[in-house]
């Protein structure tokens, strides 16, 4: 079975699984890694599977947003822990 762009379903699923595995170490991934895999996969599919400047820019933007979200989460958790420790002491 092929899709409108001529790619077979297992080939597309394999590409998405590879992206999820690179991002999280898990082939299935969670919702955010599946979304990132979809975005990266569509950029690569549009350019015929070649890594172009557009694909590299998309990957860097996704990694940058994920990195900022991770840092914000860590800072929030550290603030919560320090607030709880300050209230006890």
N, C-alpha and C positions, 0 to 999 in steps of 0.2 A: 504494500500500500504506500503510495506516495502522496505528498501534499502538493499544493499549488506551485511550489518552487522546485519540484522534481526531487526533493530529498526524501529518503525513506524514513519512516517513523523510528526504527531502531537507531539509525544514524543520528537523528536529532536528539533522541533520548540519551544516547551515548555521549554526545557533546555536552548536554546539560549535566549529566552525571559527572563528567570530568571537571566541569567548572565547579560544581558543588563540592567535589572531593578536594579540589585545590583550595577552596575557600574555607572549608570546615573539617576536612578529613572524613566526611560522610557522604556516600553517594546520594542519599535521599535529600539531606539538608533540611533546614527549617524554612519557614516562609520567606524570610529575608534573603537567604542564600538562593532559594529558587527564583525569587524576583531578580536578583543580581544575575543569575545564570540566564534568565530569559532575556534581559537587556543585552548582556554580552553576546549571547547567541544570535539575537536579531541583528546586532551591528555586524557580526561576522558573516551572517547569511547574506546581508545586503551587499557586502563587498566581495561576494563569491568565496568566502572562507579565508581570504587573505588577511594578514595582520597589516592594517594600514594605520596612518596617523589618527584617523577617526576612531578606530578600534582601541588603540593605545590610550587615547584621550578618554574614551568611555570607561575603560578599565581603571584608569587612574582616578577618575571622578568617583567611581563606585568605591574604590578602596579608600579614598580620602573621606568620603561621607561615613563609611563604616568605621574608620579610625577615629573620627571626631565623635561619633556616637559612643564608641567604646570609652574614650577618655571622659566624656560627659557622664557616663554611667559610673565609672570608677570614682570620679570626683563627688558625685552625688552620694555614693555609698560611704566614702571616707567622711564626708560631712555628717551623714546620719550617724555613723559610729562615734565620731568625736562629740556630737551633740548628746548622744546617750551616755557616753563616759563622763562628760561634763556634768550632767544632771545627777548622776549617782555620787559623784565625788564632791 
